[in-house]
Amino acid sequence: MNIYQKYGLKQIINASGKMTALGGSALNSMVARAMFEAAQDYVDMQELTIKAGKIIAEMTTAEDGCPTVGAAAGIAISTAALIAGKNLTLIERLPYSEGLSNEIIIQKGHLINFGASIAQMIRLGGGRVVEVGQVNHVKKDHILESISEKTAAIFYVKSHHAAKKGMLSTSEIIEIGREKNIPVIIDAAAEEDIKKYIQNGANLVIYSGGKAIGGPTSGFICGEKELVEACRLQYLGVGRAMKVGKEQIMGLIAALEIYYDRVETKQEELQKAKWIVEQFKNIQGITASIIQDEAGREIYRAQLKFDEKKLKISTDEIINKLERGEPSIFIRNYYANLGIISIDPRTLLSGQEKIIVNRIKEILNIQ
Ligand SMILES: *Cc1c(COP(=O)(O)O)cnc(C)c1O
C-alpha cells in the first residue's frame, strides 16, 4: 500500500507522461533523499538560491539561473523582472504596471492553456499581453508593427499545445529581438533540451522542474546575468506568493545533477515501449508501433491503433475502462478520436507495463 492509498486515495498507474494532474514526476530515490535531508536542517536561503543559480547555469550553459516553484511562476517572475527590473519601488508596485513599459508581445497561436492560461501568468507579473497575428498565421511584420517604446519583451511558447503551423520559429523571434534590442523569453517548460534556446541566443528561458527534468514540483529561469538577477529580486514582490522552499530547490539541484546520466534510463524506457508493442503483435484489430513524441522531443512511446469495428469497442470506452479500473490506468489519449492511444514508458514504475498490457487484453477479451 502506498502513502496515498493509506488516506483512501486510489492507486494510479501513470502511462500518460509528466502530468500535473497526476502529480508531475515520481522522484528518483536520489532526488527524494536530497529533499528528505534538506527538509531536516536550516540553510541561508539567499546563499542557497545563488548556489542553485550557479548549478542551473552550469547545466544549461546560461550565465545565471533562478529557481522557481514551477514554470508558471517562471512566466510571472520573468515578466515582472523585465518590467520592474531591480527597482524596489516598482518591484513592490507590480502587478499594477500602468505607465511602465509593460507590453509583452506574443504570437496568437501561443496563447495556450497548459492547465492554466499563459496570458494570465503574464498578467500576474504585471504584463499587458499584446497578441499578434492569427492562431494559424503570424508574419515578421506582425511582430515588428507591434513593437513600441512600451514593449518589455517578446514571449515565445515552445510546447505541443502551441499552434504547429504558421508561427514564427524561435530563431526568427530571437533574430527580431536582437535587431530591435528587445529581450526574448522562451517558455520551454516541458522541453528535454535545456541548452538549446540559451545557445540560440534567447535572453531568458523557463523550464519546469517536474516535467522532463524529473525533479519535484519546481522550475527555473535561466539566461543573462543582469536579467536573472532581476528575476531573483522579484521574490521581494509578486514572487513572494510563489515562494520556493529549500526542499524543492535541493530536489531540483539533485535532479539536474543526474540529468545527463540518463542515457541508460532512456534505453530502459525504449526497451519497455518495445516490449509493450511486442505483446500486441499479430493481434487482429490492433496495430502496435513505437512512435516519437509529437513535439519532436527524444521520447519514444508505444502506440496502439484500434480497429474499433473489428474489436467491437470504441477507443473512448477502452480509455474509460482503463481509468475506472483498479488500479486506475491513465494512458495518453490526445488521438483517441482516431482510435489511437499511447503508453509513455517514462512514468511507469517497475513492472507496471505488465499490468497495463494485461488490463488492455482483458478489456478487449484477448488472451
Ligand atoms: C506545464 C507548462 C507550464 C507550467 O509549468 P509548471 O511547472 O507546472 O508551473 C507552463 N508552460 C508550458 C508550455 C507548460 O507545458
The ligand as a Tripos MOL2 file, in Angstrom:
@<TRIPOS>MOLECULE
LIG
   15    15     1     0     0
SMALL
NO_CHARGES

@<TRIPOS>ATOM
      1 C1          3.4350   22.7720  -17.8450 C.3       1 LIG1
      2 C2          3.6440   24.0480  -18.5070 C.ar      1 LIG1
      3 C3          3.7300   25.2230  -17.7830 C.ar      1 LIG1
      4 C4          3.5730   25.2370  -16.2770 C.3       1 LIG1
      5 O1          4.6010   24.5350  -15.6480 O.3       1 LIG1
      6 P1          4.5460   24.2540  -14.0720 P.3       1 LIG1
      7 O2          5.9310   23.8040  -13.7420 O.co2     1 LIG1
      8 O3          3.5170   23.1940  -13.8810 O.co2     1 LIG1
      9 O4          4.1740   25.5210  -13.4080 O.co2     1 LIG1
     10 C5          3.9520   26.4060  -18.4610 C.ar      1 LIG1
     11 N1          4.0930   26.4220  -19.7980 N.ar      1 LIG1
     12 C6          4.0120   25.3000  -20.5460 C.ar      1 LIG1
     13 C7          4.1950   25.4000  -22.0250 C.3       1 LIG1
     14 C8          3.7820   24.0670  -19.9250 C.ar      1 LIG1
     15 O5          3.7240   22.9500  -20.6570 O.3       1 LIG1
@<TRIPOS>BOND
     1     1     2 1
     2     2     3 ar
     3     2    14 ar
     4     3     4 1
     5     3    10 ar
     6     4     5 1
     7     5     6 1
     8     6     7 2
     9     6     8 1
    10     6     9 1
    11    10    11 ar
    12    11    12 ar
    13    12    13 1
    14    12    14 ar
    15    14    15 1
@<TRIPOS>SUBSTRUCTURE
     1 LIG1         1 GROUP 0 **** ****
